[in-house]
Amino acid sequence: MTELRDRTARRLVIYTMIVGLVLTAMAFAYKIAAFIWTLSSPDFRGTFDVGITVYFVVSAGWLCLLVWAFLTGRLKDVERTKLEMLRQEEEYEKLGI
């Protein structure tokens, strides 16, 4: 019975995350479309060029960082760093540092 509840809870979390990601992606696409529409408007032509360029550069930088972390395995075993820090803390306490 506990296994069934755990599986159901896990599925609920996964489905909630997927729905959240889809909604976030749709909102992001809408925002980009609004930026592009504003850029093409004759009243605001050139007004937001710098802001949008910075937005895209920062977004691209974060995307590159995420891809790099995924490809190099930095997202695996994320708890290891915490455990190493706690182990070092214990060693420092033993040494009186």
Summary of the structure (lengths in Angstrom):
residues: 97
radius of gyration: 22.6
end to end distance: 49.2
largest distance: 69.8
contacts: 175
relative contact order: 0.04
helix: 81%
strand: 0%
